């Protein structure tokens, strides 16, 4: 594992360096880092504002307000990047989110109605749904080679994981000397910096025309039909739904536990979020060791059960240091389930419906998170934060034990392109790619026979 971690970190840092060599790609990566940081800081600010306004229930409400747009728009959000210039969608999304957080700062400072900030939280979520697919699709328009695309993808993953750790920590430092209003301002500033960075790349090439909206909606419906007719896909989506419920509940408890159970103050909320981010970074390293593994049912079940077990321990022994360790373990489990579950879907789903199924996955996960954000405040009201932690953990452990047999059966039908994976792993350019992306790429390789001495690649 240590050797895998060193290789992953070395390759990721090398990819980051490569992605920053080109001026336009460097600006896109800087914009991505600022945007991610702005989003993680905004989560801290919105959670604390809502808690002040109405306790755990209000935290759940603001989470649901953000999840509903994601649940409804996730399958069709990519259409914007195919209908308009992608850099404009990215810049517009960041400006929209920065403006929303700036107005939230004004609302918080002026004692405006709480509903004003909730509406702005929904606007933030809408901007995020438009941002992600267009940002991902922008890189290929700027890349000079396949190596640039690979390096940019790996760099984006590293920057996102680093932002999940560092941005909440920054919010915690701000809260030590400032207020929630200042945190809103920091978030707004980060979004605007992201927009400014991308604005410097200039105009990109025109994008191919997108399919009519009616056809897009039909493709979304086909994704739901594919999931309904395949028990294996339905099982994995169900596990992601449970995973989403836990994430939604933990999002609420990250505010409630430091304030009501540990009494660490508002900065403790931010630092607890940073612990989750640190766990996600560790989880990314752990998943790098799973590339090409035939059986993933064990890691999937371990991710769910480990997350549940960590929540159970945090509820049973509410000591601040131990809870931080448990939340780090929760972050590892979240990352493990996300990557392993996506890999199982890639292996077991027909390629002609795979993109649609991933669109459904976004809605299922967001719906689960919304449900978790609704249930968590109820559990807190009934039995306090300790009951909420323990109940969430117990459900995850039960789901992991119940579903393991079904995931094992799904593993048995999965096709792992082992020879192709060995070829890709031997090429340094593919070393930083995430496991699920590497397996998907390997599955698409096609052998081509050529006579000896034939020129295969020509440059000039």
RAUR-V481750 format. One record per residue. RES is the residue in three letters. PHI is phi in degrees with one decimal (* if undefined). Layout:
((RES;PHI) (RES;PHI))
This chain:
((UNK;*) (UNK;-64.5) (UNK;-64.6) (UNK;-63.6) (UNK;-62.9) (UNK;-63.5) (UNK;-65.3) (UNK;-61.9) (UNK;-66.0) (UNK;-61.9) (UNK;-66.3) (UNK;-66.9) (UNK;-66.3) (UNK;-63.0) (UNK;-64.7) (UNK;-61.6) (UNK;-62.6) (UNK;-65.2) (UNK;-67.5) (UNK;-92.9) (UNK;-72.7) (UNK;-84.4) (UNK;-59.2) (UNK;-72.6) (UNK;-65.8) (UNK;-61.8) (UNK;-66.6) (UNK;-63.3) (UNK;-67.6) (UNK;-64.1) (UNK;-62.1) (UNK;-61.0) (UNK;-61.9) (UNK;-64.8) (UNK;-64.8) (UNK;-62.0) (UNK;-61.2) (UNK;-59.9) (UNK;-68.5) (UNK;-66.4) (UNK;-66.6) (UNK;-63.7) (UNK;-62.4) (UNK;-64.5) (UNK;-63.2) (UNK;-65.3) (UNK;-62.2) (UNK;-69.0) (UNK;-60.6) (UNK;-64.6) (UNK;-63.0) (UNK;-61.0) (UNK;-76.9) (UNK;-160.2) (UNK;69.6) (UNK;-60.7) (UNK;-61.0) (UNK;-66.4) (UNK;-62.3) (UNK;-63.6) (UNK;-63.1) (UNK;-66.8) (UNK;-68.0) (UNK;-64.0) (UNK;-57.7) (UNK;-82.5) (UNK;-78.2) (UNK;-60.4) (UNK;-59.6) (UNK;-63.8) (UNK;-64.7) (UNK;-83.5) (UNK;-102.7) (UNK;-52.9) (UNK;-68.0) (UNK;-118.2) (UNK;-63.5) (UNK;-66.9) (UNK;-62.7) (UNK;-58.1) (UNK;-69.6) (UNK;-96.8) (UNK;-100.4) (UNK;-129.6) (UNK;-59.9) (UNK;-66.2) (UNK;-66.5) (UNK;-70.7) (UNK;-64.4) (UNK;-63.3) (UNK;-62.8) (UNK;-61.2) (UNK;-64.6) (UNK;-67.0) (UNK;-63.3) (UNK;-60.9) (UNK;-70.3) (UNK;-63.6) (UNK;-64.3) (UNK;-60.5) (UNK;-71.9) (UNK;-64.4) (UNK;-67.1) (UNK;-64.5) (UNK;-61.7) (UNK;-62.8) (UNK;-63.3) (UNK;-66.7) (UNK;-75.7) (UNK;-103.1) (UNK;55.5) (UNK;-69.1) (UNK;-54.9) (UNK;-57.4) (UNK;-59.3) (UNK;-60.1) (UNK;-68.1) (UNK;-63.2) (UNK;-63.6) (UNK;-66.0) (UNK;-65.2) (UNK;-66.6) (UNK;-62.5) (UNK;-57.3) (UNK;-65.1) (UNK;-61.6) (UNK;-62.3) (UNK;-65.4) (UNK;-64.3) (UNK;-76.6) (UNK;-71.0) (UNK;-58.4) (UNK;-64.8) (UNK;-71.4) (UNK;-64.7) (UNK;-64.5) (UNK;-82.0) (UNK;-74.4) (UNK;-57.9) (UNK;-59.5) (UNK;-72.4) (UNK;-104.3) (UNK;-67.2) (UNK;-88.7) (UNK;-157.6) (UNK;-62.9) (UNK;-63.2) (UNK;-63.2) (UNK;-64.1) (UNK;-62.4) (UNK;-63.1) (UNK;-65.4) (UNK;-63.0) (UNK;-65.7) (UNK;-63.7) (UNK;-61.3) (UNK;-62.8) (UNK;-63.8) (UNK;-66.1) (UNK;-65.7) (UNK;-63.6) (UNK;-65.9) (UNK;-65.3) (UNK;-62.3) (UNK;-88.7) (UNK;-81.3) (UNK;-65.2) (UNK;-61.9) (UNK;-63.6) (UNK;-61.0) (UNK;-60.3) (UNK;-63.2) (UNK;-64.8) (UNK;-63.4) (UNK;-68.6) (UNK;-65.6) (UNK;-111.3) (UNK;-130.7) (UNK;-134.1) (UNK;-61.4) (UNK;-58.4) (UNK;-65.8) (UNK;-64.2) (UNK;-58.0) (UNK;-64.6) (UNK;-60.6) (UNK;-60.8) (UNK;-59.9) (UNK;-62.7) (UNK;-65.1) (UNK;-62.4) (UNK;-67.1) (UNK;-63.3) (UNK;-62.2) (UNK;-64.8) (UNK;-64.4) (UNK;-62.1) (UNK;-71.7) (UNK;-60.1) (UNK;-77.4) (UNK;-81.3) (UNK;82.0) (UNK;-84.0) (UNK;-96.8) (UNK;-64.5) (UNK;-64.5) (UNK;-99.2) (UNK;-57.7) (UNK;-65.5) (UNK;-80.6) (UNK;-68.4) (UNK;-57.1) (UNK;-58.7) (UNK;-59.9) (UNK;-69.3) (UNK;-60.4) (UNK;-64.8) (UNK;-66.7) (UNK;-64.3) (UNK;-60.9) (UNK;-62.3) (UNK;-63.1) (UNK;-62.5) (UNK;-65.5) (UNK;-65.7) (UNK;-61.8) (UNK;-67.5) (UNK;-69.3) (UNK;-92.3) (UNK;-122.6) (UNK;-62.9) (UNK;-64.7) (UNK;-62.8) (UNK;-60.7) (UNK;-63.8) (UNK;-63.9) (UNK;-63.5) (UNK;-63.8) (UNK;-65.6) (UNK;-66.1) (UNK;-63.8) (UNK;-62.1) (UNK;-59.8) (UNK;-65.9) (UNK;-58.3) (UNK;-63.4) (UNK;-63.0) (UNK;-64.3) (UNK;-65.9) (UNK;-64.3) (UNK;-57.4) (UNK;-74.4) (UNK;-69.0) (UNK;-63.2) (UNK;-91.3) (UNK;-71.5) (UNK;-61.0) (UNK;-61.6) (UNK;-84.5) (UNK;-101.1) (UNK;-101.8) (UNK;-98.4) (UNK;54.1) (UNK;-93.3) (UNK;85.9) (UNK;-65.5) (UNK;-64.0) (UNK;-62.8) (UNK;-61.4) (UNK;-66.4) (UNK;-69.6) (UNK;-67.9) (UNK;-64.3) (UNK;-64.0) (UNK;-63.2) (UNK;-61.0) (UNK;-63.1) (UNK;-64.3) (UNK;-63.1) (UNK;-62.6) (UNK;-65.3) (UNK;-64.5) (UNK;-63.9) (UNK;-62.7) (UNK;-66.3) (UNK;-62.8) (UNK;-69.2) (UNK;-63.6) (UNK;-81.7) (UNK;-97.8) (UNK;-59.0) (UNK;83.1) (UNK;-66.2) (UNK;-66.8) (UNK;-106.2) (UNK;-115.6) (UNK;-61.5) (UNK;-61.4) (UNK;-60.8) (UNK;-64.2) (UNK;-65.0) (UNK;-64.5) (UNK;-63.6) (UNK;-67.0) (UNK;-66.4) (UNK;-64.7) (UNK;-62.6) (UNK;-62.1) (UNK;-62.5) (UNK;-63.6) (UNK;-67.7) (UNK;-61.7) (UNK;-64.6) (UNK;-61.3) (UNK;-74.6) (UNK;-79.3) (UNK;-127.3) (UNK;-79.8) (UNK;-95.8) (UNK;-54.9) (UNK;-62.3) (UNK;-67.3) (UNK;-64.3) (UNK;-62.0) (UNK;-62.5) (UNK;-62.8) (UNK;-67.7) (UNK;-63.2) (UNK;-63.8) (UNK;-62.3) (UNK;-61.6) (UNK;-61.9) (UNK;-63.3) (UNK;-59.5) (UNK;-64.2) (UNK;-63.7) (UNK;-63.7) (UNK;-62.0) (UNK;-73.2) (UNK;-66.4) (UNK;-61.3) (UNK;-64.5) (UNK;-64.9) (UNK;-62.8) (UNK;-61.8) (UNK;-60.8) (UNK;-70.0) (UNK;-106.5) (UNK;-109.6) (UNK;-59.7) (UNK;-63.5) (UNK;-72.8) (UNK;-121.1) (UNK;-61.7) (UNK;-61.5) (UNK;-67.1) (UNK;-64.6) (UNK;-67.3) (UNK;-64.0) (UNK;-63.3) (UNK;-56.7) (UNK;-59.5) (UNK;-70.5) (UNK;-63.0) (UNK;-64.4) (UNK;-65.0) (UNK;-62.7) (UNK;-62.8) (UNK;-64.4) (UNK;-63.5) (UNK;-63.4) (UNK;-61.8) (UNK;-69.0) (UNK;-80.1) (UNK;-72.7) (UNK;-56.6) (UNK;-61.7) (UNK;-64.2) (UNK;-63.7) (UNK;-63.7) (UNK;-66.6) (UNK;-77.2) (UNK;-134.9) (UNK;88.8) (UNK;-61.1) (UNK;-65.8) (UNK;-64.2) (UNK;-62.0) (UNK;-62.2) (UNK;-65.8) (UNK;-66.2) (UNK;-62.3) (UNK;-64.5) (UNK;-63.6) (UNK;-62.3) (UNK;-64.1) (UNK;-62.3) (UNK;-63.4) (UNK;-63.5) (UNK;-61.9) (UNK;-69.3) (UNK;-69.6) (UNK;-91.5) (UNK;-60.3) (UNK;-62.0) (UNK;-65.7) (UNK;-69.2) (UNK;-60.9) (UNK;-63.9) (UNK;-67.4) (UNK;-56.6) (UNK;-64.3) (UNK;-94.0) (UNK;-70.8) (UNK;-109.7) (UNK;-102.1) (UNK;-75.4) (UNK;-62.5) (UNK;-60.4) (UNK;-65.8) (UNK;-63.0) (UNK;-62.2) (UNK;-64.0) (UNK;-67.4) (UNK;-67.0) (UNK;-76.2) (UNK;-92.9) (UNK;-56.7) (UNK;-63.1) (UNK;-95.7) (UNK;-58.8) (UNK;-82.1) (UNK;-67.3) (UNK;-62.2) (UNK;-53.2) (UNK;-64.3) (UNK;-69.8) (UNK;-66.0) (UNK;-67.2) (UNK;-65.9) (UNK;-65.4) (UNK;-61.8) (UNK;-67.0) (UNK;-94.0) (UNK;-66.9) (UNK;-126.7) (UNK;-70.3) (UNK;-128.5) (UNK;-92.1) (UNK;-132.3) (UNK;-64.1) (UNK;-61.2) (UNK;90.5) (UNK;-72.6) (UNK;-71.0) (UNK;-102.3) (UNK;-119.8) (UNK;-123.7) (UNK;-127.3) (UNK;160.5))
